[in-house]
Amino acid sequence: MTRIDTRFAALKAQSRKALVPFVTAGDPSLEATVPVMHALAAAGADVIELGVPFSDPMADGPTIQRSSERAIARGAGLSFALRCVAEFRERDDATPVVLMGYLNPIEIRGATRFATEAAAAGVDGVLLVDLPPEEAAELRAAFAAAGLQLILLASPTTTDQRLALLCDDAQGYLYYVSFAGVTGADRLDAAAANQRLSEIRQRSRVPVVAGFGIKDAASAAAMAREAEGVVVGSALVAAIAATHSEGAGAAAEAAAAFLTPLRQALDGLA
């Protein structure tokens, strides 16, 4: 079993919900990335999504766009993200890490080379926002050969035909985008999302986690009622970005302080 599969199996056995934080590699500083990852794991993260800085993050709202811009200005990119994962693995060989980003940097590197280097660094899965599942065969094959899982996305506008494809092909977990739009928007309708999540869970052969619009303990708990876990990104990114002038230690402390109430809220649902 992969780290992702092992973690979700353990959560299921314990009747617990997964907490999946997203942070951008290289923000609020290059030095803070790995300490923040460790702080998130210590605060109860079940999977860490590490954002690969990209110059045109079309699915992201202003908070993550600016985070990516700041990271790129510091020299962070795909190579930096892989180095962060490798350093993280020196102390943590259990917490799954998923790289989240866009297809272009991987195409430039080449699918086989990227997959080999990512697996060697300790990456467990990859989520590519702009990769249509119908066009994923080549990447899926390269990832499978290296032991990486391709994480897929579903949304409220996903057709039944495409949803069937996603549910058949999903690996690790299926990421449900709770509303059509960009990250960080403040228009979460938990009731509508949970209805759709219930339908998708009945069809999916892997756990389903929900993201977009989750910003605090209350919204995390609301979205987790029908999902096996939740993803929190923009609100966390903003919280640690506020420490940019205070050093890596402050960023790690802010990450843990933000995540702890969400962990407690999710555990309260068990």
N, C-alpha and C positions, 0 to 999 in steps of 0.2 A: 504493500500500500504506500501511496505517496504521503508526504507530510500533510497535505490538505485533506486527503481522505481519512487519514488517521485522526486528525483533529476533529473533523465533523462527526466521525464515529464515536469519539469520546464524548463530545457534546450531547449527542443523541442519547447515549447510555446514561448520561447524567441529567437528562431533560433540561438542558441549558441552551440558551440562544448564543449564536456567534456574534462577536463584536469585531468589526473589521474597520480599523481606521486607515485613512488615506493621508499621506504626507508627500510633499514634493521633495525629491532629492536635490539638495543644495540650498534649501530655504528653511529657516531664516539665515543659515550660513552653511558653508561647506563643512565646517567642523562640527556643526550641530546635528547633522543627519543621523549618524550612527547612534550617538547618545539618545536622541529622540526615539529611534526605533527600539532601543533597549528599554527606555522608560515606558513606552506603549506596551511592550510585552509584559513588563512587570506590573502594569496597571490593569492587565486583564485582556489585552488584545489577543484574539484567537488567530487572526490572519492579519498581516500588514500589507497594505497596498502601497507600493512605492512608486510615485509618479515620476516618469521620465520627462524632464523638461523638453518642451517642444515649442517652436516659434509660432505655430498656428494651431493652438488647442481649441478647435472649433466647438467641441461639446462642453467646454468649461465656461463658467461665468467669470466675472471680473476678479473675484478673489483668487482663484487658481490660475487664471491668466497672468495676473500680476506676479504671483508666486513663481510661475514658470519663467517669466521675463527676468525676474531678479536672479533666479538660479542660473539662467543662461549667461547673464552678465558677469557672473562669478566664474564662469567656465564649466558649469555642470552640464552634462548631457548623458547619453547612453553609457559611455565608458565609465563616467563617474558613478552612475547608479549601480553598475555592476561591481565596482570597487567597494561601494558601501555595503552591498549584500555580502560580499566576501569577508569584509571586516566584521560585519554583524555575526556571521557564522562562526567566527573565532570563539565567541562566547555563548551563542545560542544556536543549537543544532535542531531545535524542536519547532519553533514558531514558523509557520509557513510564510513565505514572502512571494507576493504576486507583483510583477511589474505592470504598471498601467500607463498606457500612452497611445501613440499613434504609429501607423504602419511605416511611414517614410524612413525613420532612422534604421529600422530593421531591414528594409529593402536596400538601403545604401550599404549596409554591412553584409547583407546576404543571409538568407534564412538559415542555412546550415551552420555558417560561422557563428551567427548570433546564438542559435540554439545551443551549440557546443559551449560557447563562452558563458552563457547564462546558467546552464546546468553546472558548469565547473565552479561558478561563483556561489551557487547555492540557491538559485531562483527555483521556485516550485511551479509557478504558473505565469501566464502572460495574458493580459486583457488589452485588446486593441480596439479602440472606440470606432475606428473607421474601416474595419475589416468586415465586409459582408460575409455571412456564413457560407453563402453559395460560392464564394471565391477563396475559401480558406484551405482547400485541399493540400496545396503545396506546403504551406506553413504548418498545417496540422501534421503532415508526414515528417517534416524536419523536427518539429517539437517532440513528436512521439518517439522518434529515434534517440533523442537526447533525454527523454524522461520528463519533459515539460508538459503541463496541462494548458490547453487553450480555453480560457474562461470566456463565455459568451454572454451577450446582453439581450434582454427582452424589455419591451416597453408597452405602455398602454395602447400604442398604435400598431403593435406587432399583429399581423394577420394570423389566422388559425393555421394556414398553410406553412408560414414561416415558423410559427411557434412549434409545430410538429417537428420541423427540421431541427430547431434549437434543442428541443427536449431529447431528441434522438442522439444528437451530437455532443451534448453538454458534457464537460469534464470538470471535476473539482467542485464547482458550484455554478449556479446560474444567477447572474446579476440582473435583478429587475429594477429598471429605472422607473421610479414611482410616478413621474409625470413627464410629458413631452416638453423639452426645453433644455436649458443648460444648468450646470451645477450651481448650487448656491441660491437658487431662486426660492422665494418665501411664499409658496402657494401649495403646500402639502395638503392633500385630502386623504387622510389616513383611512377613512371608511371605504372610499372607492378603491384605494390601492389594496387594502386587505381583501376585498372581494375578488379582485383580479389575482392576487397572490394565492388565494385559496384554490382558484381554478388551475393556476399554473403548477402548483405543488402536486396536484392530483395527476398531472401529466409528466412531470419531470422525474428523471431517474437519478438526479443529483440534488443536493440541498439548494434551496432558493433563498437568496439574501436580497434585501431591498436597500436602495440608496437614492440619493437626491432629496433634499429638503429636510434631512435629519440634522438637527443643530443642537439638541440638548437631551437630557434624560427623558423628558416627557415625550418628545417626538420619537425617540428611539423605542421606548416602550410601546407607543401606539402602533408603530410600524412593524414591531416584532411579533404581534399577536398571530399573524398568519404567515410570517416568514421564519425561516430557520436562523436568520441573523440580520443584522443591519450594517450598512456602511456609512461612516461619517467622514466627510472630507472638508468642505469649505469652512465650516465653523472651527474645526480643529486647526486648519491651516492659518486662519486669521488669528487664533489664540496664540500660536507659537510665533507668528510673524511679529506680533507686538513686542517680542523680546529680542529683536534683531540686534540691538545695541548692548545687550546684557550678557552675551556669551552663551556657549553650548549648554552649560549647567542650567541656566535660567530657562532655556528652550525646553530642555528635558523635564524640568519641574512643571512648566506650563502644560506640556503634553500630558503628563500624568494627572495633574489636577483637573484637566478637562475631561479625561477619559474615565476617571474613577466614578463619578456619579452615573455615567451611562452604564458602566459595568454593574453597578449596584441595582439600577433600575431593571436591567435585563434579568439579573439573577432573581429579582423579586417576582418575575413572571412564572418562575418554575413551580 
